[in-house]
Amino acid sequence: MPGEHAVDKDSPDRSAVRSLARLWPYVRPVRGRWAAAAAVAIVASCLSLVIPLVLKWMVDGPVAEGDPGGVWLGALYLLLLGVAEALLFGFRRWLVARPLAGVEARMRAELFRRLQRLPIAFHDRWASGQLLSRGTTDLMLVRMFLAFPLTFLLVNAVTILAGFVLLLSQDWTLGLVLLTPVVPLVVLCSLFETKYAVVARRAQDQVGDLTTVVEESVLGIRIVKGFGRHRSQALAFRELAERLRSTELVKARLLAGIWAFITVVPELAIGAALVLGTVQVADGDLSAGTLVAFLSTALALRWPVESLGFLLAMSQEAATATERYFEVMDEREETPGPASPASVPETPAPVADGVRFEGVSFRYPDAPADAPPVLDRIDLHIRPGETLALVGGTGSGKTTLTALVPRLHEATGGRILLDGEDITLMERERLRALVSVAFEEPTLFSASVGENVLMGATEGAAEPELRRALGVAQADRFVAALPEGAATQVGEQGLSLSGGQRQRLALARAVVGRPRFLVLDDPLSALDVHTEALVEAALREVLRDTTALVVAHRPSTVMLADRVALLSQGRIAAVGTHHELLRANAEYAWLMSGEGDGETYGEGNEER
């Protein structure tokens, strides 16, 4: 699980401060507003410390002298101080709300951009729910930290410091009594931070796991209902929800413990100071007004002290959220330019040479060291304008080989040339403009039919290109029958369409840009016999003008090709025409006969 990748999430060397410090580049543009908000909050908080001084004046003055006018004047001062404090705190909220929402939006936008640029190998490893939780829940926690705990850790520290200065100035002996809990509080807060950080990380990872289950159940609702698996899915969800609930209860117990300790210990100190102060007043060593002011100041400091527990808890949650965010942001994205120019020999100027695979090998990064490569020293030449069918049993590496051409995966050995040019020396944007792909599992986006198809076209493509592509894919009739034609919204994953309709739209997207090189991964597998024949007839016209590699499982698809390459156990076992291989190669004849039912002929690698 992706949450498990954070190798040092439970490390004792983990530092919440170092994690949160990485937010500075995002906070820097709004630092002025944040600093102003913090200053306003400090002023507002310190106003509450003026109230005890007013009370001291009232008790030792108007109250002691029996002056009702002075009492009413003191009450007016207290009211004005309370109103000023409330207005200042409201102003602080206004100062930070918009800029910090902007910080969250910027971080979310950068996360999305990074996800688009990360290699396919990254997305193969990470569950989508984990990525979704990082872009939603985690960033919300970061924004809440910037808006509240970050400010009030500073505000409360200043308030506590100013308050203790006032306490010591009023009576240093009583002040020392109130300072006695400081050492145990510091020790306990340190222990709490260490334990809470681990549990907070676990909870946030479990939220990601739960999000993954919900997303998979929604996207796979047809499978769930079709096989009557709603109970098992509900049990899986309940198990994860219970696990998250248990973790949240551990968090609650830790927070309750620290809150209780932070509340009780200062209260005991205040009680002791009250007793000692009362004795001093009785002995005439302390005025009643000073005792009232002292106790009022101590009570005013209760909130800044008691809030430390949940402020630290929110800070730890924000720190783990920040770690999870940067786990994605720290991943190396695909380089837009050449893969490694220094290590690749220079290639001649582009010539009409088609596609060449020269000693190409591939092994997945997370494969065991002793596992055989998925592809092993592939040598293959697709001539300019030629269509080559790639045939092989399940697990032979066909899909992996086609993914290497547009560099969805990087070959771990050898090289691939397009018209004599090494693809690792080409900018990815240019490479993917030259190579168009259609996958066996078609993916459509929550957009109109036309927008989905024109994704494969160059900028500025319009209605004529769209009509031509829909015609090639034999999708024009069913698209015209949709409520709004090509402007019809297909919905999430295009599930409002049939499998064959989605596959035809994916094929239209692949051919709409008239690519020089076309890679088709069994593009007709979901079509009925009659539609397949019509699509093949139209596709032949397109294939005349392009160099194509087509993964094929059925003889009808193979017949589109000029030649056929048989891939077996990660190696090219034979190349020839369909009829030549039928006569000369037993494995190919076995695959084309359908007797193997798609199974690998002999032992092979597990196809990824």
N, C-alpha and C positions, 0 to 999 in steps of 0.2 A: 504494500500500500504506500502511496506517496507520503502519507504522514509518517511512515516508518523511515523515510529517507533522511530525516533530520538527525544525523548521527550524534550530534552533541546536544540534543534537546534536553536530555536528562543529566548532562555533564555538570559536575560541581563547579567547573570553570565558567559556566554560562553566566553572562552578565546582562541583566535587563537594561542597564544604562547603555552599554555598547550597542545593544539591539536598537533601542529607541533613538540613539544618536544618529542612526542611519536615516531617520526621517528629516534631518536638518535640511537637505537640499529642497525638500518639498515645502518645508515651513519657512525657509528663508524669504521667499517673495512676500509673505504676509507677516514677517516678524515685527514690523512696526505696529500693525493693528494688534497683534498678540501682546506685545510689550505694553501698549497703551491699556489694553484690557486688564492685564495683570496689575498695572499701577493703580487703575481705578478700583480693582477688587481689594488691593492692599489698603487703600484709603478708606474704602467702605468698611472693611473688617476692623481697621484700627479705630473707626468711629465708635464701635461697640465698647472699646476700652475707655472712651471718654465718659460713658454713662456712669461707671462707678465713681468717677471724680465728681460728677454732678450730684450723685447720691450723698457722697461725703459732705459736700458743701451744704446740701439740704438738711442732713441729720445734725451736723455740728452747728449749723446756722439757723435757718428759719424754724426747723422742728424744735431744736433745743430752746430757742427764744420765743416760741409760740407765735410765729409770724405767718399767718395764713397767706398773705400776699406773696411772700417769698416761696412758700410751698407751691402755689399755683405757677409762679414764674419758673421754678425748677421743673414742674411737670411739663410746661411748654417747651423748655429746653430738651427734655427727654423725647417729647413727641417730634420735635424738629430733627433731632439726631436719628430717630428711627426712620422717619420719612426720607431723610438724606441717604441713609444706608440702603434702603430699598431701591431708591432711584438709581444710585450708583451701581448696584448689582444688576439692575435691569439694563443700564447702559453698557455694562461689561458684556452681557449676553449679546446685545445688538452689535457690539464691536467685532465679536469673533464668529458669529453665526455664518455670515456670508463667506468670508475668506476661508474658513475651515471646511465648509461644504465644497468650496472650490478645490482645496487640497485633496479631499477625498475623491472628487470627480477626476482630478488630474492623475492621481495614483491609479484609479480604476481604468482610465483610458490607456495609461502606459502599460498596465498589466495586460489589457486586451491586445494592444499592439505587439507586445512581446510574445504572447501566445500564438499570434498569427505567424511570427517569424521563427519560432522554435522548430527544430527538425521533427520529422515524423517519429523518430526513435523516442523522443521525449513523450509525445502523446501516446505512444504504445505503452509506456511505463506508468503513466499517471491516470488515475480515475478522474472522469470529468466532474464528478461531484466534489472531489477535493479541490479542483481548480475553481469551481463555482463558489464554494464556501470562502475561498481566499479573496475572490472579487466582490463578495457581498458582506457576509458576517464579519470577516476579519477587518475589512476596511471600515466598517461601521464602528468597531471597537477602537480602531486607531483614531477616528474622528472624535469619538467621545473622550478619549484620553487627552487629545490636544485641546478640547474645549473645556474639560473640567479638571481631571486629576493633575495634569501638567501645571495648570494655573494655580490650583488650590494647594498643591504641595508647597509651592513657593509662598503663596499668600498665608497659609497656615503656619509655615515656619517663621515668617516675619511677625505674624500676630503673636505666636507663642513667645518669641524672643522679646518683643515689645512688652507683652503682658508680664513676663517674669521680671523685666527691668522695673516695671511699675510696682509689682509685688515686693521686690527687695527694697525699693525706695520707700514704700509705706511701712514695712516692718521686716527687717532682714531675717529675724528668727523664724517668723511664720513663713517667709519665703523659702527658707532652707527646708522646712517641713514639707512644702509642696514639691520641692526639687528631688526628694528622695526616690520617687518612682521612676526617675529618668533612666537610670542604668538598667533595671529589669525590663523596662519598656523597649529600650534599644535592642537588648539581647533577644527578646521575644519576637520583635518585628523582623529581625534578621533571620531567625529560624522559620518564621511564618513565610517570608518571601521565598526561601529555598524550597519549602514543601509545596507552597501554592503554585509556584511556577511549573513544577512537574505535572500537577493535577490539571492546571489550566491548559497546558499543551495537549494533554491526553483528551480533554473534553473537546477542544477545537478540532483535533484530528477525528474524533468520533462524530462530530457534526458533519464533517466532510464525508465520512463513510455512510452516514444516514442519508445525506443528500444524494449520494451515488445510487443507493437502493431506490429512493423515490424516483429519480430520473430514469433509471433503467425500467422500473415498473410502468411508468407512464409511456415511455417510448416503445416498450414491448408489450403494451396492453393487449394486443391481438393474440400474442403467444400465450400470455397469462390466461386470458379467457378461453382461448381455443383448446388449451390442455387442462383447463380447470385447475390452474395452479394458484388461484387467489389465496387459498389458505396457507400454502407454503410461503408465498411472498409476504403475507401478513405476519407469519411467524418469524420470518427473517427480519422484517422491519421491527417487530416487537422485541426481538432479541437485542438488536442494535439500540433501540430506544431505551430498553431496560439498562443496557450497559452505560449509555449516556446518562440516564437518570442516576445510576449508582455513582458515577463520577461527579455529577453535579451535587449530589448529597455529600460527598467527601469535601467538595469545595465549600458547601454550606457549613459543614461542621468545623472546618478550619477557620472560616470567617467568623462563625459564632464564637469560637474559642478566643480568637484574638480580640474580638469586639468586647466579649465579657471581661477579659483581663484588662483591656485598655479602659473600660468603664469603671470596674470595681476598684482598681488600685488608686487612680486619682481621687475617686470618691472617698476612699479611706483616708487619703492624705488631707482632703478638704475637711473631713470630720475631725481629724486630729488637730488641724489648724483652728477649727471652730472652737474646740474645747480649750486649747491653749490661749486663743485670743479672748475668749470669754473670761478666763481667769485673769488675764492681763487687764481687761476693762474693769473687772471687779476690784483689782488691786490699784486701779488708777494709773497704770503704766501705759494705757492705750485708750484713745477716745473711741466712743461708740461709732462715730462717723468713719473713723479710719478702719474699724473692724468691718463695718458694712461695705465700705469701698473695697477692702481686701477680699472679702468673700464674694462680692459681686464680680470683681476682676477674675477670681478663680473660677467662678461659674461661667463667665464669658469665655474662658479658655477651654471649657469642657468640649464644645463642638470641634474646635481645631484639633484637640488631642484625640477625641473619640473617632473622628472621621479618618484618622490615619489608617485604620484597618482596611476600610473599603477602598480608600484612595490607593493604598499599596496593592490591593487585590486587582483593582481596575488597571493599575500600571502594569502588573504582571501579565494580565490578559492581553493588554495592548502590546507588551513586549513579545509574547508568543505569537500574536497576530502579525507583528512586524517581521518576525523570523520567518513565518510561513509565507508571507508576501515576498520576501527577498529570496526564499528558496527557489521561487519561480524566476524572479528577475535576475538571479545570478546564473541561471542556466545559459549556456552559450547558444546564441541564435545562429541561424544559417547566415553565412557570409553572403552579402549580395554579389560580391565579385568572385574571382577565381578562388578555388579551395586552397591551394598552396602553390603559388606560381614558382617558388624556388625549387620545389621538388619534382616538378613536371617538366619533361623536355619540351622544347619549343616545337610547335607544329607549323606546317606550311600554311600558306594562305588557303582559305576555303576553296574546295573544288567539288564538283559533282561526284561524290563518292558514296552517297548513302550513309548507312549506319554500320560501324565496325565495332565489334567487341573483341578486344585483344587481351587474352589471358585474364579475363575478368573473374575475380573471386569475391565472395561476400560471406561474412560471418556477423551475426547479430552481436552487438556490444555486450549484452548480458548472457550470452551463451556460455556454457561450461567450457573450460580450456581444452578438455579432451574431446569435445563434440566435433564431428566433421563439419566443414563449412557448408552452408546452404547451397552455394554455387562454387564450383571449383574449376578454375582455368577455362573459362568459356571463350571459345574463338568462333566468331560468327560474322558474316558479312551480308547485309541486306542492300542490294544494289539500288541505285537511284531509280525511283519510280516503281520499285518492286514491292509486292505485298508478301510478307513471310508469315506463315502460320506457325505458332509455337504450340506444340502438343506434348503432353506428358501426364503421367498419373498424378493423383493427389499427393502433395508433398514433394513434388519434384523440383519446385522452385520457380515455376512460371511467373507467378505474380511478383515475386521478389525481383526477378530479372527485368520485368517491365517497369518496376518502380525505380530502377537504377537510371533509366534513360533521362527522365526529367529531374534526376537527383533528389527524389523523395527520400531515398537512402543513398549513402555514399559507398561506392565500391571499396572494398578493403584491399583489393589487389588488381593489377592490370589497368586498362583504360578503355573508355568508350569514345569513339570519334563520330561526329556528325559532319558529313562532307569534309572530312580530313581535319576537323578541328576538335581538339580534346575538350570534352564538356567541362572538365575541372578548370579550364582556363577561360570559360565563358561566364559572364555575369548571369546570375540566376534569372533575372527578369528577361534577358534576351533569350536564354535557353528555353524558358517556359513559354515564350512567345512563338518559338519555332516548333516546339513539341506540344501536341494536344493529346489529352488522355480521356478515356472513358472507362470507368471501372465496372466490374461485374455487379457490385452493390451500388446502385445509383443513389446519390445524395442530392436532395433538393432543399432549397432554403425557403423560409417563410417570406415569399415574394411572389410576384406574378410569374406566369409561365414565360412570358417574353423576357423578363429580367433574369430568370434562371438560365435560359438558353443563351442570351447575349453576354453572359459572364465569360464565355469562351471566345468572344469576338474582340477585335481591337477597338480602341476608343473611337466613338463616332459611328459605330455600326448601327443600322436602323432597320426599318421594316423589310426592305428587299432581302437583306442577308438572313433575317429571321425567317421569312417565308421559304427561302431556299433550303435552310437547314431543317425546318420542320418537314419539308417535302422529302428530303433525303431520308429522314428517320421515319417516314410514313406516319408522322404525328399531326399533319395538317388537318385531317378530318376530325379527329377526336378533339383537337384544340378548338376548331371552329364550332364544335357542338357545346363547348363549355359556356356557362352563363354569360361571361364577358369576353369570350375568345381568349386571345393571348394575354389580355389584361386580368384574367382570373387569378386570384390569389390561391396558391396550392396548399397553403397551411404548412405547419411544422413537419419537416421530413417528407413533405409531399404525400402524406399518408391518405389524403383524400383521393388519390389516384391509384390505379392498379399497378402491380409490379411491372407489367409490360409497358404501360404508359410512362412510368417513371424512367424505365430503361431507354425508351425512345427519346425522351427529352434529354437524357444524359448523352445519348449519341448525337442528337442535334447540337448540343453544347460543344461537343468535341469537334464537329465539322464546320461550325458556323464561321470560324475564323480562317478557313482555307489554309490549314497548317502545312508546312513543308514536311513535317514528320508526324505520324499519327500512331498512337499506341492504344490498342483496344483490348481490354481484358474481358474476353467472352461477352461481347456487348449484346448478343441476341439470345441469351439463355432463357429470358422470361417471356419470349414472344411465341405466339401460336404459329403453327406451320404456315398458314396462308400469309400472315403479316411478315413472318421471317423471310419468305420468298420475295415479297415486295420490297422489304428493306434491303435485302441482298442485291436486288437488281439496281436499286438507286445507289447503293453503296459502291457498287463496282465503278460507277461513273466517277465518284469521289476518289477512289483508290487509284485511278489512272493518273491523277495529278499529284500524288503524294507518295512518300516512302513510308510504308506501314508495317508495324509488328502487331500481329493479332493473335491473342491467346484463344485457342479453339479446343472445344471438347467434342463437337459433333461434325460428322462428315460434311454437312451442308455449309458450315462455317469454313471448314478447311478448303472447300472448293472456291472460296473467294480469293485464295492465295495463289501466287505464282509458284512458290516452293514451300516446303514444310521442313521445320527443324524439330527433331525429337529430343526432348530434354529428359534425361533419366539419371536419378541419383546425383543431381547437381552438375551433370556434364552433358554436353551435346553428343548424343549417341549416333545420330544420323541426320543427314540433310539431303533432300531430294524432292521430286514432285510427289504428289499424293499417290499416284499409281506406282511409281518406283518403290516407294517405301512399303506399300501394301504387299508388293511381290517379294521384297528383299529383307524386310525387318519384321520378325515375329511379334515383338513387343508393340510396334505401331499397329500391326494388323489386329492384335488383341484389343488395343485401346479403341480402334475405330469400329470393331465389331460390336462393342457395347457389352461384351461378356464380363469385362472387368468391372462394369458399373462404376467407373470412375476411380477404382482402387489402384494403387501403385503396382506396377508389374515388378514383382520382386521386392526387395527391401529398399527403402529410401529414407530420405531425411524428412523430418516433420516440417511441413510448409508453414511458414509464419503468416 
